Amino acid sequence: MRMLDLLNQIDAIVWGPWLLVLLVGTGVYLTIRLRLLQMVKLPRALRLIFFARNKGDGDIDSFKALCTALAATVGTGNIVGVATAIRLGGPGALFWMWVAAFFGMATKYAEGCLAVKFRSIDENGNIAGGPMYYIEQGLGKKWKPLALAFAFFGTLTAMLGSGTTTQVNAITSSLQASMGVPILPSAAVITILVAIITFGGLKSISKTAEKIVPAMAVLYFIITVALLVIFSGELPHALALVFDGAFEGTGIMLAMRSGIARGLFSNESGLGSAPIVAAAAKTKWPAEQGLISMTGTFIDTIIICTLTGLTIIVSGAWLGDTNGAALTQAAFSHGYGAVAPILLTVSLTLFAFTTILGWNYYGERCLVYLVGVKGITPYRLCYVAIIAGSAFMQLEEIWALADIVNGLMAIPNLIALLGLTGVVVAETKRYFQHLAIRDAKLVAYKARHIGKK
């Protein structure tokens, strides 16, 4: 048996129905225990993105932490993954993406909450946090092998594919196909930019993410919404296809599996990546960062993936023979003609480049947990070297292996989330009790001063 065939078989097992059930099931359980927090408290969470007080220990403010997490989360999956899901499962797959995102928001909330609750300080005085820390500190020392497993799989995921090979290939191949840019110069520019930014550490990465992520989100929003306006007459029919397809006869299982799998893969709820940077946020309230963290899933899937999906459906491109990025490009072409490849390339380049930066930090923090801060410089050098060579790699085995270790990250993290649900609930109650007391004092203060006047 060829190595690729073996890896594909393992990949199918790891990302099989059991893992999807575990990921969604954890989200359902947390939703129940948190009393639909992701719905009830979403307005507050969205306000906190811009108005969090950023008081307390931490390396970066909450907005930068969210942007860094979104940098890693919003990637090629929002363009390629959505197209693949709709191609396989039909328009109904988009509905199941929403379902995965709804319950994933509860999971992401719990991850952000625990990340701040159990964060530490490394030997360089920087914040160190994430699943490996809340596994060891929350569940106890006897669970450390599980924490080590997460850190090991996280390091491999960052260096083998999610942050390197697949992203660089996506950028260079897209630039070559749409604009005729040779692979060598585009690979060189990517490598130099990544080296400059990542050697500056988290503050450099977060500053870059703070600028690029909002800009790329707004740009993609404008491109896709404008196309939806062009096809506005088809929008009611497209939404009907989404809801009908989600529950339609023999296709329901395919739509469900495709939508849930691509949705979870895109927003990474439950995989344990986002809490690594959430831990670095300046806040003294774990629940506050949990609320901000869960908006990442809302932005990634409910907004960006939805825009991609509806664009593909209203344009009718999903009925053709293309798949992946070519399918999204076909949808863009229906509205923008010859300009479509350029628009898609710009979006794909920004999405993929920020993913490289975000996953660089994730992998670094995982390695620090395994070997200490002495591993930071060798890691960064190795990461940049892999980036430099990624454009010239056509190694499907590496991509398959990266997909496997990406899925294996989720298992230790989900065990911790289920084991520490009580802590999440307690921190949530403590935070909202604090807000109630603070609001009551504010009302009393205003009443006294109005009375004096």
N, C-alpha and C positions, 0 to 999 in steps of 0.2 A: 504493500500500500504506500502511495506517495505521501510525503509529509503534509502537503497541503490538504489532501483528502482526510487525513487523520485529524488535523487541526480543525477542519470544517465540521467534522463529526463531533468533536469536543465542544466547539462553539455552539452547535445546535443543541447540545445537552445543557450547557451552561445557561444559554438564553432561551431555554425551553419554557413551556407553559408554567412549570413549577416556580421559576424565578419571577415571572410576570405576576402570578397569583400572590407570591410572597410580597412583592413590591406594592401591588395594589391593596392587598389585604392589610398590610401595615398602615397604609394611608387611611383605609376605612376604619380600622381600629382607633387610630389617633383622632380621626374626625369625630368619632363617637365620644371618646374620652374628653376631647376638647370642646365638645358641644358646638360643632359647625363653626369653629373659630375662623376658618379661612373665608367664610361667607360673612359672618357677623362683624368681624373686625377688619375686613379688607379696606374700607374707607380710611380707618385710622392708619393702617399699614402703609397705604399709598401716601398719606400726608407725612408720615415719618421719614420717607425717602428724602424729603427736602427740608423737613423741620425738626429732625431729631436733634437733641441737645448736645450730643457727642461729649458728654461728661463721663469721666471714669477712665480706667486703664485701657490701653490699646495703642496700636501703632498708627492707624489711619481712621478717618471719620467713616461713619456708616454708609454714606453715599459712595465713597471710594471703594469700600468693601463690596457693596452691591455691584458696582460697575466692574470690579475685578472678577467677581463671580459670574456676572453676565458675559464678560469677555470670554471666559472659558466655556460657558453654556451655550450662548448664541453662536452657532457655527454652521458648518456645512449641513448639519442635520436639519436646520430650519429651511433649507432650500432643497437639498438632495433627499433628505429623509422623508419629508412631507410628500414629495413627489412619488417616492418609492412606495409609501404607504397607500396613497390613493391609487397608484397603478395596480397594486396587488389586491387591495381590499375595496376599491371603489370609493365614491364620495363618502359613504358611511364611515370610513376609517377616521375621517375628521371628527365625527361625533365622539368616537372612542378616545381620540386624543384629548378632547375636552374632559372626558371622564377621568382619564389618567392624570390630567393636570389638576382637576378639582381635588382629588384625594392626595395628589402629590404635593399640593400646597400645605396640607397638614403635616406631611412628612418633612418638607423643607423647613417648616416652622420649628418642628421638634429638633431638627439638626442644628439650626442656628441658635436655638435656646441652649442646648447642651454644649455647643462649642464655646460659648461665653462662660457658662457655668463651670466648666472643667478645664479652662485654659491654663497654660503655664508660661514660664519665662525661660528662654534658652540661655546658653552660656554667653551669648553676645548681647543679652538684655532685650531681645525681641520676643514678641508674643509667639507662643507655639500652641497650636490647638487643632482640633478636628477629631474624627472618630477614634483615632488611636489613643488620644488622651481621655476622651470620655468613656472609652471602654475600660482602660486601666484604672482611672480614678473613680469612675462611677460604678462599674460592675465589680471592681476589686482586682488586686494583684494576680489572683489565680486565673484571671481572664487575659493576662498579658499576651499569651501566644496568639490570641485572636487579634489583638491590637497590632502585633508584629506582622501578622498575615495581611491585615489591611494596608499597613505602611509599605510592605513589600510589593503587593499588587498595585498600589497607587504609584509607586516609583516606576514600575515597569510600564504601566499605562501611559504615564507622562512621556517617557523616553521612547517607547516603541511605536506609538501610533496616534493616540488622541491629541497629543500636543506637537507632534513632529511630522512623521512621514506623510500621513493622509492629508494634513493641512497644507504642507508645502507643495505636494503634488497637485492639490486642488487649485492653488494659486498659480503655479507655473504653467500647468496645462491649460488653464482657462485664459491666461494672458497670451499664451502662444496661439490658441485657437481663435480668439476673438480680435486680438490686436496685432498679432504677428510678432510679439516680443519673444526673442530667443530665450531658451530655458536658462542658460548660463548667467546672463546679466541679472535676470529677475531673481534667481537663486542667490546670487551674490548680494544684491540689495537686501533681501529678506534676512540673510545671515548677519550682515552688518548691523541692521536695525535691531534685530533680536539681541545681539551681543551687547550693544550699547544700552538697551533698556533693561535687560535682565541682570546685567552686572551691577546695576544700580539698586537692586533689591526690590522689596515690596513697595517702597514709596515711589520708586521710579515706575514700576509696573502699574501701580494704582493711579498715578498721575496721568500716564498715557491712556489707561482704560477710561478714566474720567472724561477725557476729551474725545476719544474715538467712539466709545460705546453709545453715548447719547446721539452723536452725529450720525453714526451708521444706522441707528434705530429710526431716527427721524427721516433719513434719506430713503430707507426701505419702506417706511410707512407711506411716504409721499408717492413713491413709484407704484406701490401695489394699490393704494386707495384710488389713485388717478385711473388705474386700469379698471378697477371695480366700477368707477363712475362711468367709464366708457361703455362697460357692459352692464350698466345698472338695470336694464330691462331683463337681464337673465338672472339677476340676483335672487328673486323669490323662487324661481325654478331650481337654482343651485342649492338653496337652503332646504328645499323640499327633497332634493336628491340626497342630501346629507342625512336628514332624519329618516327618510324612507329606507335608505341603504343601510343604516345602522341596525335595522331590525328586520331586514328582508330575507326571508326564507333560507335557502341553502348558503347564501353568502354572508350570513351574520357572523359566523365564527371567523372567517377570513378577515372581515372588516374589523372585528373586535381585536383579533390578535395583531393585525398590522397597525391599527391605530394606537393601541396601548403600548406596544413594543416601541414604535417610533416616537410616541409622545414621551415615554419615560427616558428613552435614549437621548432625546433632545434636551429635556429640562433637567435631567440627572437627579431628580428627586429620589432619594433612597440610596443612591450610589455612594454618597459620603464625600464627594469632592468639594461642594460649596462650603460646608462648615469649616474647612481648613482656613479659608480667608475670612469667614464670618467671625472667627475667634479673635481676629486682629482689630475688630471695630472698637472704637472708643465709646464704651457704654458701661454702666454699672448694673444694667438690668438685662439679664439673659433673654427674657420674654420680648423686650423691645427689639433686640437684634433678630429674634425669631420672626417677628412680624415683618421686619424689613427683608429678611431672607426669603420669606414666602412670596413676596412680590416678584422675585426673580422668575419663579415658575409661571406666575400670571403673565408677565411680560413676554417670556420666551414662547410659551405655548398658546395661551388664550389670545394673545395679540399677534405675535410675529408668525407663528405656525398657521394660525387661522387666516391671516392675510395671504400667505403663500397658497394654502389649500383652496380658498375661495377663488383666487386668481386662476388657478389651474382648472377649476370646475366651470366657472362662468365663461371662460374662453373656449371651452370645449376641447382643450388640448389633451385631456385625460382619455379621450376616446381614440387617440392616435396610437402609433406604435412606439413612441419614444418613452424613455424612463429616466429617472434621476435628474441631474442638472439639465439634460437635454429637454426633458418634459417641461420644466419650469421656464426654460428659454423659449420653448414653443409657445407657452402661454403668453410670455412677454411679447413675442413677435406678433401675436394677433392684435396687440394694441399699439406697439411701438415700432413695428417693422424692422428696418435694418439697424436701428439703434439698440434693439433688444439685447444682442450679445454683449455690448459694452455696459449696459445697465446691470446685467446679471454678473458680469465679471467684476465690476466695481463692488457690488454687494458681496459677492463670494469672497473677494480678496480681503475686504474689511472683516467679514465674519471669521474667516480662517486665520487671519493674522492675529486678531485679538485672542483667539482660542490658543494659539501658540504661547502667548504671554501668560495667560491665566494658568494653563497646565504646567508651565515652567515652575510657577510658584507652588502649585500643588505637589509636584514631584519633589521639589526641594525640601518642603516641610516634611514629607514622608521620609525622605532620606535622613534628615536631621534626627527624626525619632529613632531611626535604625542605628545610625553611627555617630551622631552628634554633629556639632557645627563644623568640625574639621572636614566634613564631606561636601560643604557648600561650594567651594571653589572648584574642586574636581567635577562636581555635578554640573555646574554651569558651563565649564569647558566642554564636557562631554555632550551636553544638550546642544550647544552651539555647533559642535562638530557634526552631530546627527542632522541638525537643520541644514548644514552645508551640503551634506550628501543625499538628503532626502529626495531632492528633485530628480536624482538620477537612479533612484531605486525603483524597481518594478517587482518588489518582493511581496507577493500575495501572502506568503507564509507569515511575514511580519505583521501584516494587517490583521490576519486571522488571529494570531497570538495576542495582539493588542486588544481585540474585541473580547477574547476570552478573559484576560486579566481585568479588563474593565468591568465585566460582569461579576467576577469573583470579588471585586471590591465591595459589592453590595452586601454580600452575605454577613461578614462581621459587623457591618454598620447596622443592618436591619435587626440583628440579634440584640445589639446595644439599644437601639431605639425601643424595641419591645420591652427589654429589661428595665429601661429607665423611664418608661412612660409616666410613672408616679412622680418622678422628679420634675418632668416637664409640666405636668398638671399643677404641682405645688408652686413652681416658679410662675406659672401663668396666673394663678390666684393671687400670689403675693404682689405681682406687678399691677394687676387691675384694682386690688384693694388700695395700693399706694395711690393710684390715679384718682380713685373715688375720694380718698381722704384729702388729697391735694385740691381737687375741684371743690370740695365742700369748704375748705379753708378759704379758697379764692372767692367763693360766693359770699361767705361771711365777711371777708375783708371789704369787698365792694359794698355790701349792705351797710357796714359801719360808716364808711366814708361818704356814701350817698346820704345817710342820715345826718351826718355832721353838716353837710352842705345845705 
